[in-house]
Structure formats: structure tokens, C-alpha cells
Amino acid sequence: MMEYSKSECEYLRMQTKERFDKVKEAWISCGRWALPHRTKVLLAQDPGQRNNQHIVDSTHILALRSYVAGFLEGNTSASRPWYRIAHADPDINRATANREWLDKFTRRTLVTLTNSNFYHSAGQFYYDFGTFNTGAHYIDELPNGLHFHNLTPGSYYCLNNNLGVADILVREFSLTVKALVDTYAKKKNGKWDWSNFSARVRKLYEDGNYAQKIDVVHVVKPNEKYDIDQPSALLNKKWISLSYEVGSTNNYTAGAELGLSTPNPKEANVFLKISASKRKPFIVGKSESSENFEYGEKGPTLDSLGLIKSLNKKAIGKDLALDQMLKPALQGPASLKKSYISSAPNSYVPLDAQSISQGGLKPIFQVNPAIAALNQDVSDIRNQVEKLYYADYLLYLTRNPKTRTATETNAVIQEQQLIIGPNLQSLNWTYNNPVVEFVMDYVLDEDPYLEPAPDQLQGQFLRTEFISVFAQAQKAADLPVIDRFVQMVSNVGQLQPQIFDKVNWDRLADLYEDRLFLPAGLNNPQSKVDALREQAAMQAQRDKMMQETVPALSGAMKNLASAKG
């Protein structure tokens, strides 16, 4: 236990919290408007407390919902493969044995994700990513598979390494005394072992104060004591996790005052739990940021926050104006102050001659809300908000079922898909790649149904190729130009067939396989194609020789018969 210092963990907590404080106010602003229930930790609110009463116009809420649904299906789809595993060398990939094993490896990793709660957690990640520009998973390796926890904004802090990747995670959370003991306590000889708890927790538990909350800190970082030359067992692994009570120093004097037996003073630096893992057990995905900052600095909610507030203000103003029109505040002669004035339908308000001469009752405010102009302004702002959330692209087909031709629709979709590129690149680097690499490593270690890799792939670095709908849209951006070229060649070929000699048709088939991420086996390997062509050429040559030989042989036989006659 003395190998790891609680003071060092507290120093890391202070550093990471200081970095987080730079974005805390921005997270609160974005969260209050787009995702109020995820701001409870940021605002120190109790669970179940409603905090969305201020939202009147829900344009951005619907746009964020479309954003999440679009990324779930377009980036990490549960219904179709969204990546494939390959070697960096295309020639190695083309070998039949290698290709079959890589395809099976890809399928096994996809099955592992499907059997876990990843696709459920990914939805919450995209909500956080679209609102706070950052989202995080903590991954538990359970006996029956993986479990992805979504970390609540404000409950975790991180630090980046020199590559811009988070490699230190600090979590803060609270547990009741009972939950704390159930989670971290062990028994010796049928009794609780209190050596990893503070005297305060032991006293609370023994007094039956089970509901009292205890603050806990969980630090995950690279294990400086990891020795690659030693067996990977117990704590000799790449990542170390340290959990401890906040503010607890195992004060043995206080323990003695409470009448508690105290542990050995040499074990003063006590942790609730110390564990190690081969794989980094957390993933922090974020959008673009400057100067290796740990959290994303650009996203749809932050970009549209002013527009969201403007829409809300206009909605409230319009309601107030309509109220003044329907139920106006009235002014009139003082003599009517004690009169019975009713606003009920078909009611009658009697006015004396003096009141009539003074103009009778009339509204205090002359309200002219200019409803048409206001609606046009609101419509323009809503369009801007939806564009910032990519809703115009994600919902294009739903909103334009019959208004455009198929060619126009494809052109618009391809153009809009390119717009999503920068956001997708950030996800690839900070989220998609780490998820796939974690699962790849896990499957190689834990999956009993995956046979060993072929010799050419043993010990080799394998990379991820993303084949999601979004990835295909990015990579296939040049296919319309290629299709135009093929169409031109086909048209000219009807007049001048020699133009077909100019086209490398094999290259065209390979290019479409690459751009559309076609399944293995649809395109034959070039070696097989060459062998088939060589076989066909030889067969054609034999047929030609046969055609030339048969008439000659027939003529010779005829001449021989004539000579005998």
C-alpha cells in the first residue's frame, strides 16, 4: 500500500479540477438549455429536481435529438458494420487466409459490442458530445463481457498526454455508508475488515447510519511502477486505479477517541481499493480544442447558444403580446372604479354620460406584435439552429420526400455529408478509434471462439477502417465524377469502340470496392482474375487450333478415301 501516495492523488485531483474550471461555466450554460438533467452535478442539485422550467421554445431540443439519432445510425450503427479491421499493407490484406481471419476478427469485435451496453451508452455519449463538446465512458470488464458507464459532466476531470489524448482520469462521486461498505469491504474470519476505511465510516456503519453520504475519489493513471519484463499479474499492469475517501487520512487519534481499535500506523496511507488493468479503462471523446486542452471547445450547442436564448425570448414575448391582445389591461374614467366590469362573453358594461364623454374603457397599451414578421424571424433563427446541429442534413429525406428528383437529392446529400467531416474527424481520433482498439485487445485476450491469426499477421499492427454511413460519404465523394467519366466512355464507345482500351476496368472495380467498403469476396483477387484470364486465353487458343485442325483433317481423310477408290 505504501507504494502509492494519497497526497500524489490529491495533487492530481487539484490539477485536473483546475483545468476543468476553465470550461465549467460554459458547460453549465450549455447544459441548462440543451440537457438540463445532466447538469445536476455541475449545479449541486438533488436527483429528481426539475430544472427545465425556463425552456419555452424546444427547437434546439428536437435538433439535438435528431443529432444523436443521426450519429447513432451514421457513425456507430448497431444495425450494420461501422468499421473493419485491416493490415496497413494491402497485399497482406488480399491474401485469402488473412482476409478471412480479419473478417472474422471484425465480426467477433462487433458481437462483443452488441452483447455489451455500448450502443445504449453511445446514445448518451452523443447527447453529452453535442451539448458539452465532450463525453466520457468508464469501461468495466465483467465476467460476462464489457459494461460502459457514462460519466456525468462535472463528476470527472482529466489530463492529456503530449499526443492530446486523455491518460489521467479523476472521478468524484458519493456513496452511502452501506453502499461504500458493500462495494469496498472484505471479510476476514467472518467479520468485516476495516483496514481500508476511515474510523468515521466504521463508526457510522456500526451505529446503523447507513444513509450517510461519503465522498469518494477514483484516480486512473498510467502505472509508473509497471515493468514490462515482469509477468503481467496483480498490480504489474499498464494502468493503475486508486480509490479513497475524500478528506480521510485514517486519523488514528480520532479512532482511539471513538473507542475503535486502530490499524498499524505503518499503513497510514490507506486506499479503499487498488487495482490494475492491461487496457486503459476510460475513453474521453471531444471536439476540436486549442493548445492540447482536455475538453472540446466547439460544438452545436455552444455555437447556437445565442440563437437558442433569442428563440426562447421571442416565444415568451409573443405569448405576452398575445395575452395583452386577448386580455388587455384597461383604463377609463375614475367613476367606473367601483362599477361591476366583466370580461365574460356577451356581458354588458353600463357607462354613464360622463364616462362616455371621456372615451369610456380602452386598452392601456396599443399592442401590435407584427405576428407575420415575428414568425418569419423565428423561422430564420430555427433554420440556423437546425443547421448547427446538422438537422437539415440528417432529416433531409424526411422533409423532402417528393420535392426533388433523385439526382438532385443525391447531389444535395453528398454536399451536406461533406459538411459533417470536421466533427467526424474529431470523433474518429478521440472516440471511435479508442473504442475499437479497446475491444480488439479485449477480444484477442478473452474470446475463446477466435482462432490464432495467420503467420503473416502474428505480432503485426492492425488498423481500423471506418465504413459507417458517414465514413462512406466522406470517402466516396469522388464517385459522382467517376460515374460521369464512365458514362462518357459508354456514350463515346458506341461511336468509337477503341476508347474502351483507354479504361482500366480492373482499377475501376478495385476503386469502387475501396470507396464503398464492399464485403470480402465480392471482388476476386487480382491473382485469381489473372489466372482465370490466362485459362480462358489458353482455352480460346485450343478452340482455335481445333477449328483449324478439324477441317484440315477432314480434307485429308476425304483425299485418302478418293485415292483408295
C-alpha positions as CSV (number, residue, x, y, z in Angstrom):
1,M,0.0,0.0,0.0
2,M,2.9,2.4,0.7
3,E,3.9,2.2,-2.9
4,Y,1.1,4.6,-3.9
5,S,0.7,8.0,-2.3
6,K,-2.7,9.6,-1.5
7,S,-1.1,13.0,-1.5
8,E,0.0,12.5,-5.1
9,C,-3.6,11.6,-6.0
10,E,-4.8,14.7,-4.3
11,Y,-2.3,16.8,-6.2
12,L,-3.6,15.3,-9.5
13,R,-7.2,16.0,-8.4
14,M,-6.3,19.6,-7.8
15,Q,-4.6,19.9,-11.2
16,T,-7.3,18.3,-13.1
17,K,-10.0,20.2,-11.3
18,E,-8.2,23.5,-12.1
19,R,-8.2,22.6,-15.8
20,F,-11.9,21.7,-15.7
21,D,-12.8,25.0,-14.0
22,K,-12.0,26.8,-17.3
23,V,-15.0,25.1,-19.0
24,K,-17.3,24.7,-16.1
25,E,-19.3,27.8,-16.7
26,A,-19.6,27.1,-20.4
27,W,-20.9,23.6,-19.5
28,I,-23.5,25.0,-17.1
29,S,-24.7,27.4,-19.8
30,C,-25.0,24.8,-22.5
31,G,-26.4,22.1,-20.2
32,R,-29.1,24.3,-18.7
33,W,-30.5,25.0,-22.2
34,A,-29.9,21.7,-24.0
35,L,-29.6,18.9,-21.4
36,P,-30.8,20.1,-18.0
37,H,-30.9,16.7,-16.3
38,R,-27.1,16.3,-16.9
39,T,-26.2,19.5,-15.0
40,K,-27.2,18.2,-11.5
41,V,-23.6,17.6,-10.5
42,L,-22.4,20.9,-12.0
43,L,-25.1,22.8,-10.1
44,A,-25.0,20.6,-7.0
45,Q,-28.7,19.7,-7.3
46,D,-30.5,16.8,-5.8
47,P,-31.6,13.9,-8.1
48,G,-35.1,14.2,-9.4
49,Q,-35.2,18.0,-9.1
50,R,-36.7,19.6,-12.2
51,N,-34.6,22.3,-13.8
52,N,-36.0,22.9,-17.3
53,Q,-38.9,25.2,-16.5
54,H,-37.1,28.1,-18.3
55,I,-37.2,26.4,-21.7
56,V,-40.1,27.6,-23.8
57,D,-39.0,27.0,-27.4
58,S,-37.9,23.4,-28.0
59,T,-36.3,23.8,-31.4
60,H,-32.8,23.0,-30.2
61,I,-34.1,20.0,-28.1
62,L,-35.6,18.5,-31.2
63,A,-32.5,19.3,-33.2
64,L,-30.3,17.7,-30.6
65,R,-32.5,14.6,-30.7
66,S,-32.0,14.4,-34.5
67,Y,-28.3,14.9,-34.0
68,V,-28.0,12.0,-31.6
69,A,-30.2,9.7,-33.7
70,G,-28.2,10.6,-36.8
71,F,-24.8,9.9,-35.2
72,L,-26.0,6.7,-33.7
73,E,-27.0,5.4,-37.1
74,G,-24.5,7.2,-39.2
75,N,-21.3,6.8,-37.1
76,T,-21.7,3.8,-34.7
77,S,-24.6,1.9,-36.1
78,A,-26.0,-1.1,-34.2
79,S,-27.7,-2.4,-37.3
80,R,-24.7,-2.5,-39.8
81,P,-20.9,-2.8,-39.5
82,W,-19.3,0.6,-39.0
83,Y,-15.7,-0.4,-39.1
84,R,-13.4,-3.2,-40.3
85,I,-10.0,-4.3,-39.1
86,A,-7.2,-4.5,-41.7
87,H,-3.4,-4.6,-42.0
88,A,-1.6,-1.5,-43.3
89,D,-0.3,-3.5,-46.3
90,P,-3.0,-4.0,-48.9
91,D,-1.1,-7.0,-50.3
92,I,-1.3,-8.8,-46.9
93,N,-5.0,-8.0,-46.8
94,R,-5.6,-9.6,-50.2
95,A,-4.3,-13.0,-49.1
96,T,-7.3,-15.2,-48.7
97,A,-6.4,-16.7,-45.3
98,N,-5.6,-13.2,-43.9
99,R,-8.7,-11.7,-45.3
100,E,-10.9,-14.4,-43.9
101,W,-9.3,-14.1,-40.4
102,L,-9.6,-10.3,-40.4
103,D,-13.2,-10.5,-41.4
104,K,-13.9,-13.0,-38.5
105,F,-11.9,-10.8,-36.1
106,T,-14.1,-7.8,-37.1
107,R,-17.3,-9.8,-36.6
108,R,-16.2,-11.0,-33.2
109,T,-15.5,-7.4,-32.0
110,L,-18.8,-6.3,-33.3
111,V,-20.6,-9.1,-31.5
112,T,-18.7,-8.1,-28.3
113,L,-20.0,-4.5,-28.6
114,T,-23.5,-5.8,-29.4
115,N,-23.6,-8.1,-26.3
116,S,-22.5,-5.2,-24.1
117,N,-24.4,-2.0,-23.4
118,F,-22.3,0.1,-25.8
119,Y,-25.0,1.2,-28.2
120,H,-27.2,2.3,-25.3
121,S,-24.3,4.2,-23.8
122,A,-23.3,5.7,-27.1
123,G,-26.6,7.5,-27.3
124,Q,-25.9,9.3,-24.0
125,F,-22.4,10.0,-25.2
126,Y,-23.7,11.8,-28.3
127,Y,-26.0,13.8,-26.1
128,D,-23.1,14.9,-24.0
129,F,-20.9,15.4,-27.0
130,G,-23.5,17.6,-28.8
131,T,-24.1,19.7,-25.6
132,F,-20.8,19.9,-23.8
133,N,-18.4,19.1,-26.7
134,T,-17.0,16.3,-24.5
135,G,-18.3,12.9,-23.4
136,A,-16.7,10.0,-21.4
137,H,-17.0,6.3,-20.8
138,Y,-15.6,4.2,-18.0
139,I,-15.4,0.6,-19.0
140,D,-15.8,-2.3,-16.6
141,E,-14.5,-5.8,-17.7
142,L,-17.1,-8.1,-16.2
143,P,-17.1,-11.9,-16.2
144,N,-19.8,-11.9,-18.8
145,G,-18.5,-9.1,-21.0
146,L,-18.0,-5.3,-21.1
147,H,-20.1,-2.6,-19.4
148,F,-19.8,1.1,-20.5
149,H,-20.6,3.7,-17.8
150,N,-21.4,7.2,-19.0
151,L,-19.6,9.7,-16.7
152,T,-21.8,12.6,-15.6
153,P,-20.5,16.0,-16.6
154,G,-18.8,17.7,-13.6
155,S,-18.1,14.4,-11.9
156,Y,-14.8,13.7,-13.7
157,Y,-11.7,15.6,-14.7
158,C,-8.8,14.6,-17.0
159,L,-5.3,15.5,-18.2
160,N,-3.9,14.9,-21.6
161,N,-0.6,13.4,-22.6
162,N,1.7,15.0,-25.3
163,L,-0.4,13.5,-28.1
164,G,-3.6,15.2,-27.0
165,V,-5.1,12.0,-25.5
166,A,-6.5,11.9,-22.0
167,D,-4.4,9.5,-19.9
168,I,-5.3,10.6,-16.4
169,L,-8.9,10.5,-15.1
170,V,-10.1,11.7,-11.8
171,R,-13.7,10.9,-10.7
172,E,-15.7,12.2,-7.8
173,F,-18.8,10.6,-6.5
174,S,-20.8,9.9,-3.3
175,L,-21.9,6.6,-1.8
176,T,-24.0,5.9,1.2
177,V,-22.2,4.2,4.1
178,K,-23.9,0.9,3.3
179,A,-23.0,1.1,-0.4
180,L,-19.5,2.0,0.4
181,V,-19.0,-0.9,2.7
182,D,-20.8,-3.3,0.3
183,T,-18.5,-2.1,-2.6
184,Y,-15.1,-2.0,-1.0
185,A,-15.2,-4.1,2.3
186,K,-13.9,-7.6,2.7
187,K,-14.3,-10.1,5.5
188,K,-11.8,-11.9,7.5
189,N,-12.9,-14.8,9.6
190,G,-16.5,-13.9,9.0
191,K,-16.0,-10.3,10.2
192,W,-15.6,-7.0,8.3
193,D,-12.0,-6.0,7.7
194,W,-12.0,-2.2,8.4
195,S,-8.3,-1.7,7.5
196,N,-9.2,0.2,4.3
197,F,-11.8,2.5,5.8
198,S,-11.6,5.6,8.0
199,A,-12.6,5.5,11.6
200,R,-15.6,7.7,10.8
201,V,-17.1,5.2,8.3
202,R,-16.7,2.3,10.7
203,K,-18.4,4.3,13.4
204,L,-21.3,5.3,11.2
205,Y,-21.8,1.7,10.0
206,E,-21.7,0.2,13.4
207,D,-24.1,2.8,14.7
208,G,-26.5,2.0,11.8
209,N,-26.2,5.3,10.0
210,Y,-26.3,3.6,6.6
211,A,-27.8,6.5,4.6
212,Q,-25.0,9.0,5.4
213,K,-23.2,10.0,2.2
214,I,-19.4,9.6,1.9
215,D,-17.4,11.4,-0.9
216,V,-15.1,9.1,-2.8
217,V,-12.3,9.9,-5.3
218,H,-11.2,7.5,-8.0
219,V,-8.0,8.1,-9.9
220,V,-6.9,6.2,-13.0
221,K,-3.5,6.9,-14.4
222,P,-0.5,5.1,-16.1
223,N,1.3,2.8,-13.7
224,E,4.8,4.2,-13.3
225,K,5.8,1.0,-11.5
226,Y,4.8,-1.2,-14.4
227,D,7.7,-3.4,-15.5
228,I,7.3,-4.9,-19.0
229,D,9.9,-7.5,-18.3
230,Q,7.9,-9.0,-15.4
231,P,4.8,-11.1,-15.7
232,S,1.6,-9.1,-16.2
233,A,-0.1,-10.1,-12.9
234,L,-1.6,-8.4,-9.8
235,L,-0.6,-4.7,-10.0
236,N,2.1,-5.1,-12.6
237,K,-0.1,-3.8,-15.5
238,K,-0.1,-0.6,-17.6
239,W,-2.9,1.2,-15.8
240,I,-3.5,1.7,-12.1
241,S,-6.8,2.6,-10.4
242,L,-6.8,4.1,-6.9
243,S,-10.0,4.8,-4.8
244,Y,-10.1,6.5,-1.5
245,E,-12.3,8.6,0.8
246,V,-12.2,12.4,0.4
247,G,-10.5,14.0,3.4
248,S,-9.8,10.7,5.1
249,T,-6.3,10.3,6.5
250,N,-7.2,7.4,8.8
251,N,-6.9,9.6,11.8
252,Y,-5.9,7.1,14.4
253,T,-6.2,9.6,17.3
254,A,-9.8,10.2,16.4
255,G,-10.3,6.4,16.1
256,A,-8.9,5.9,19.6
257,E,-11.2,8.7,21.0
258,L,-14.2,6.8,19.4
259,G,-13.1,3.6,21.2
260,L,-12.1,1.9,18.0
261,S,-9.1,-0.3,17.6
262,T,-6.6,1.3,15.2
263,P,-4.6,-0.4,12.4
264,N,-0.9,-0.5,12.2
265,P,0.5,3.1,11.9
266,K,2.8,1.9,9.1
267,E,-0.3,1.5,7.0
268,A,-1.5,5.1,7.3
269,N,-1.7,5.7,3.5
270,V,-4.8,3.5,3.0
271,F,-6.9,3.3,-0.1
272,L,-10.4,1.8,-0.4
273,K,-9.2,-0.2,-3.4
274,I,-6.2,-0.5,-5.6
275,S,-6.5,-2.4,-8.9
276,A,-4.6,-2.6,-12.2
277,S,-5.6,-3.2,-15.8
278,K,-3.9,-4.0,-19.0
279,R,-6.2,-1.7,-21.0
280,K,-7.0,1.9,-20.3
281,P,-10.4,1.7,-18.7
282,F,-11.8,5.0,-19.9
283,I,-12.4,7.0,-23.1
284,V,-12.8,10.7,-23.3
285,G,-14.2,11.9,-26.7
286,K,-14.1,15.6,-27.5
287,S,-14.4,18.1,-30.4
288,E,-11.7,20.5,-31.6
289,S,-9.7,22.3,-29.0
290,S,-6.6,24.5,-28.9
291,E,-3.3,24.1,-27.2
292,N,-3.9,20.4,-26.2
293,F,-6.8,21.4,-23.9
294,E,-8.5,18.4,-22.3
295,Y,-12.1,19.4,-23.3
296,G,-13.8,20.3,-26.5
297,E,-14.2,23.9,-27.3
298,K,-16.6,23.8,-30.3
299,G,-20.0,22.2,-30.8
300,P,-23.5,22.7,-32.0
301,T,-25.0,23.8,-28.6
302,L,-22.2,26.3,-27.8
303,D,-22.3,27.7,-31.4
304,S,-26.1,28.2,-31.3
305,L,-26.5,29.2,-27.6
306,G,-27.3,32.9,-28.5
307,L,-29.8,31.8,-31.1
308,I,-31.4,29.4,-28.5
309,K,-31.8,32.2,-26.0
310,S,-33.2,34.5,-28.7
311,L,-35.8,32.0,-29.7
312,N,-36.8,31.5,-26.1
313,K,-37.1,35.3,-25.5
314,K,-39.2,35.7,-28.7
315,A,-41.5,32.9,-27.7
316,I,-42.1,34.5,-24.3
317,G,-42.5,38.0,-25.8
318,K,-45.1,36.6,-28.3
319,D,-47.0,35.0,-25.5
320,L,-47.1,38.2,-23.5
321,A,-48.2,40.2,-26.6
322,L,-51.0,37.7,-27.3
323,D,-52.1,37.9,-23.7
324,Q,-52.3,41.7,-23.9
325,M,-54.3,41.4,-27.1
326,L,-56.7,38.8,-25.7
327,K,-56.9,40.2,-22.2
328,P,-55.8,43.8,-22.3
329,A,-55.2,46.0,-19.3
330,L,-57.9,48.7,-19.4
331,Q,-58.1,52.3,-18.5
332,G,-61.2,54.6,-18.1
333,P,-62.9,57.3,-16.0
334,A,-62.5,57.1,-12.3
335,S,-66.2,56.9,-11.9
336,L,-66.1,53.4,-13.1
337,K,-63.7,52.3,-10.4
338,K,-66.4,50.8,-8.3
339,S,-68.5,49.6,-11.2
340,Y,-69.1,46.0,-11.9
341,I,-66.9,45.3,-15.0
342,S,-67.0,41.9,-16.5
343,S,-64.9,40.4,-19.3
344,A,-67.2,37.4,-19.8
345,P,-68.7,36.8,-23.3
346,N,-71.9,38.7,-24.1
347,S,-71.5,40.8,-20.9
348,Y,-72.8,44.4,-20.7
349,V,-70.8,47.3,-19.1
350,P,-73.0,50.3,-18.4
351,L,-71.4,53.7,-18.9
352,D,-72.9,57.0,-17.8
353,A,-72.8,60.1,-19.9
354,Q,-69.6,61.4,-18.2
355,S,-67.7,58.2,-18.8
356,I,-68.8,58.1,-22.5
357,S,-67.7,61.7,-22.9
358,Q,-64.2,60.7,-21.5
359,G,-63.9,57.9,-24.1
360,G,-65.1,55.0,-21.9
361,L,-62.9,52.0,-21.4
362,K,-59.8,51.5,-23.7
363,P,-56.6,49.4,-23.5
364,I,-53.6,50.9,-21.7
365,F,-51.2,49.5,-24.3
366,Q,-51.6,49.7,-28.1
367,V,-50.2,46.2,-28.8
368,N,-49.1,45.4,-32.4
369,P,-46.9,42.3,-32.2
370,A,-46.5,42.1,-36.0
371,I,-47.1,38.4,-35.9
372,A,-46.1,37.7,-39.6
373,A,-42.7,39.4,-39.2
374,L,-42.1,37.8,-35.9
375,N,-42.9,34.3,-37.3
376,Q,-40.5,34.9,-40.2
377,D,-37.7,36.0,-37.9
378,V,-38.3,32.9,-35.7
379,S,-38.3,30.6,-38.7
380,D,-35.0,32.1,-39.9
381,I,-33.4,31.5,-36.4
382,R,-34.8,28.0,-36.2
383,N,-33.2,27.1,-39.6
384,Q,-29.8,28.4,-38.3
385,V,-30.1,26.3,-35.1
386,E,-31.0,23.2,-37.1
387,K,-28.0,23.7,-39.5
388,L,-25.7,24.0,-36.5
389,Y,-27.0,20.6,-35.3
390,Y,-26.8,19.2,-38.8
391,A,-30.6,18.5,-38.6
392,D,-31.1,19.8,-42.1
393,Y,-28.8,17.1,-43.4
394,L,-29.9,14.3,-41.0
395,L,-33.6,15.0,-41.7
396,Y,-33.4,15.9,-45.4
397,L,-35.1,12.9,-46.8
398,T,-37.9,13.1,-44.2
399,R,-38.6,16.7,-45.0
400,N,-38.2,16.5,-48.8
401,P,-39.9,13.2,-49.9
402,K,-41.1,14.4,-53.3
403,T,-39.9,17.9,-53.9
404,R,-36.6,16.9,-55.7
405,T,-35.5,14.4,-58.3
406,A,-33.3,11.5,-57.3
407,T,-30.3,13.2,-59.0
408,E,-30.9,16.4,-57.1
409,T,-31.4,14.6,-53.8
410,N,-28.1,12.7,-54.2
411,A,-26.2,15.9,-55.0
412,V,-27.6,17.7,-52.0
413,I,-26.9,14.8,-49.6
414,Q,-23.4,14.4,-50.9
415,E,-22.7,18.1,-50.4
416,Q,-24.2,18.1,-46.9
417,Q,-22.3,14.9,-45.8
418,L,-19.0,16.7,-46.5
419,I,-20.0,19.4,-44.0
420,I,-20.1,16.9,-41.2
421,G,-16.4,16.0,-41.9
422,P,-14.6,18.1,-39.2
423,N,-16.9,16.8,-36.4
424,L,-16.4,13.2,-37.6
425,Q,-12.6,13.6,-37.7
426,S,-12.6,14.6,-34.0
427,L,-14.8,11.6,-33.2
428,N,-12.5,9.2,-35.1
429,W,-9.4,10.4,-33.2
430,T,-10.8,10.7,-29.7
431,Y,-13.7,8.2,-29.6
432,N,-14.2,5.8,-32.5
433,N,-10.6,4.6,-32.6
434,P,-10.2,4.2,-28.8
435,V,-13.4,2.2,-28.6
436,V,-12.4,-0.2,-31.4
437,E,-8.8,-0.6,-30.2
438,F,-10.1,-1.4,-26.7
439,V,-12.5,-4.1,-28.0
440,M,-9.8,-5.5,-30.3
441,D,-7.4,-6.0,-27.5
442,Y,-10.1,-7.4,-25.3
443,V,-11.3,-9.9,-27.9
444,L,-7.8,-11.1,-28.6
445,D,-7.3,-11.9,-24.9
446,E,-10.8,-13.1,-23.9
447,D,-12.7,-14.5,-26.9
448,P,-12.4,-18.4,-27.0
449,Y,-14.1,-18.6,-30.4
450,L,-11.3,-16.6,-32.2
451,E,-8.6,-18.9,-33.6
452,P,-5.0,-17.7,-33.8
453,A,-4.1,-15.3,-36.5
454,P,-2.2,-16.5,-39.7
455,D,1.5,-16.3,-39.7
456,Q,1.6,-13.1,-41.7
457,L,-0.5,-11.3,-39.1
458,Q,1.2,-12.6,-36.0
459,G,2.6,-9.7,-34.0
460,Q,1.6,-7.2,-36.6
461,F,-0.1,-3.8,-36.0
462,L,-3.7,-3.8,-37.2
463,R,-5.6,-0.6,-38.1
464,T,-9.2,0.3,-38.1
465,E,-11.0,1.3,-41.3
466,F,-14.3,3.1,-40.7
467,I,-17.1,2.0,-43.0
468,S,-20.1,3.8,-41.4
469,V,-22.6,5.8,-43.5
470,F,-20.7,9.0,-42.6
471,A,-17.3,7.5,-43.4
472,Q,-18.6,6.2,-46.8
473,A,-19.9,9.7,-47.6
474,Q,-16.5,11.2,-46.9
475,K,-14.5,8.7,-48.8
476,A,-16.9,8.3,-51.8
477,A,-17.1,12.0,-52.6
478,D,-15.3,11.4,-55.9
479,L,-17.6,8.7,-57.1
480,P,-20.0,11.1,-58.9
481,V,-17.1,12.3,-61.0
482,I,-16.0,8.8,-61.8
483,D,-19.6,7.8,-62.8
484,R,-19.7,10.8,-65.2
485,F,-16.4,9.6,-66.7
486,V,-17.8,6.0,-67.1
487,Q,-21.0,7.4,-68.7
488,M,-18.9,9.5,-71.1
489,V,-16.8,6.4,-72.1
490,S,-20.0,4.4,-72.7
491,N,-21.6,7.1,-74.9
492,V,-18.4,7.6,-77.0
493,G,-17.8,3.8,-77.2
494,Q,-21.0,3.4,-79.2
495,L,-19.3,5.6,-81.9
496,Q,-15.7,4.7,-81.4
497,P,-15.2,1.4,-79.6
498,Q,-11.4,1.9,-79.4
499,I,-12.0,4.3,-76.4
500,F,-12.7,1.2,-74.2
501,D,-8.9,0.4,-74.5
502,K,-8.2,3.6,-72.6
503,V,-10.1,2.5,-69.4
504,N,-8.6,0.2,-66.7
505,W,-11.7,-1.7,-65.8
506,D,-9.9,-3.7,-63.1
507,R,-8.8,-0.5,-61.4
508,L,-12.4,0.8,-61.6
509,A,-13.7,-2.3,-59.8
510,D,-11.0,-2.0,-57.1
511,L,-11.7,1.7,-56.6
512,Y,-15.4,1.0,-56.0
513,E,-14.5,-1.8,-53.6
514,D,-12.3,0.7,-51.7
515,R,-14.8,3.6,-51.7
516,L,-17.9,1.6,-50.8
517,F,-16.2,-0.8,-48.4
518,L,-17.6,-3.8,-50.2
519,P,-17.7,-7.1,-48.3
520,A,-14.8,-9.6,-48.7
521,G,-15.2,-11.9,-51.7
522,L,-17.3,-9.7,-53.9
523,N,-14.2,-8.7,-55.9
524,N,-11.9,-11.6,-56.9
525,P,-8.2,-11.1,-56.0
526,Q,-6.1,-9.9,-58.9
527,S,-4.1,-13.2,-58.9
528,K,-7.3,-15.2,-59.4
529,V,-8.5,-12.8,-62.1
530,D,-5.2,-13.2,-64.0
531,A,-5.4,-17.0,-63.7
532,L,-8.9,-17.1,-65.0
533,R,-8.0,-14.9,-67.9
534,E,-4.9,-17.0,-68.7
535,Q,-7.1,-20.1,-68.6
536,A,-9.7,-18.5,-70.8
537,A,-7.0,-17.4,-73.3
538,M,-5.5,-20.9,-73.4
539,Q,-8.9,-22.4,-73.9
540,A,-9.6,-20.0,-76.7
541,Q,-6.3,-20.9,-78.3
542,R,-7.1,-24.6,-78.1
543,D,-10.5,-23.9,-79.6
544,K,-8.9,-22.0,-82.5
545,M,-6.4,-24.8,-83.1
546,M,-9.2,-27.3,-83.1
547,Q,-11.2,-25.2,-85.5
548,E,-8.2,-25.1,-87.8
549,T,-7.3,-28.7,-87.4
550,V,-10.7,-30.4,-87.9
551,P,-11.3,-29.0,-91.5
552,A,-7.7,-29.9,-92.5
553,L,-8.1,-33.4,-91.1
554,S,-11.4,-33.8,-92.7
555,G,-10.0,-32.8,-96.1
556,A,-7.1,-35.2,-95.7
557,M,-9.4,-38.1,-94.9
558,K,-11.5,-37.2,-98.0
559,N,-8.5,-37.2,-100.2
560,L,-7.3,-40.5,-98.8
561,A,-10.7,-42.1,-99.5
562,S,-10.7,-40.8,-103.1
563,A,-7.2,-42.2,-103.6
564,K,-8.3,-45.7,-102.4
565,G,-11.4,-45.6,-104.7
